[in-house]
């Protein structure tokens, strides 16, 4: 984080006992504005339950800052979700093994202070190790969510396209900014040279 001590970030998979916490986070105005999830107990169980049971190919990860739960990261191979792959491929080239990420920061006071880009950098570094066949991470963000796509740029992503996709919140126009970061040459496919930094298993 710029001008501040780098926080100690750890993560673990979301479990059922986290659902109450996630419901609280999803109900917060700064989160609900762009995630727009059903934050009722039933809605959280419906959306996150399959992941905790291994029924979804993606990952839901609870991120802690200095051991305090502070954020949620979702990560998946884009091709594992056919509709998302088709929609994004209409805008930019999407390699079959490409990964996408999304995240939320629970505390509104922690937004805009570099935590988002710190989490993104750590997730990217871990992705090269955890997904050794992945050549790139590609992230679409609704254009109005300026803080999120700027955080991606601060973490090393470059803008590779713009186009219409279905927004999470129907009040938003469909225009999305698409950002991409490629696997560094020294962390070639197969995970050679990769090291886990920033985020680690809690």
HELIX and SHEET records of a PDB file:
HELIX    1   1 UNK A   16  UNK A   18  5                                   3    
HELIX    2   2 UNK A   19  UNK A   27  1                                   9    
HELIX    3   3 UNK A   29  UNK A   35  1                                   7    
HELIX    4   4 UNK A   41  UNK A   52  1                                  12    
HELIX    5   5 UNK A   78  UNK A   80  5                                   3    
HELIX    6   6 UNK A   82  UNK A   89  1                                   8    
HELIX    7   7 UNK A  108  UNK A  110  5                                   3    
HELIX    8   8 UNK A  115  UNK A  130  1                                  16    
HELIX    9   9 UNK A  146  UNK A  154  1                                   9    
HELIX   10  10 UNK A  185  UNK A  187  5                                   3    
SHEET    1   A 5 UNK A  99  UNK A 105  0                                        
SHEET    2   A 5 UNK A  68  UNK A  77 -1                                        
SHEET    3   A 5 UNK A  59  UNK A  65 -1                                        
SHEET    4   A 5 UNK A   9  UNK A  13 -1                                        
SHEET    5   A 5 UNK A 199  UNK A 201  1                                        
SHEET    1   B 3 UNK A 136  UNK A 142  0                                        
SHEET    2   B 3 UNK A 175  UNK A 182 -1                                        
SHEET    3   B 3 UNK A 158  UNK A 164 -1                                        
END                                                                             
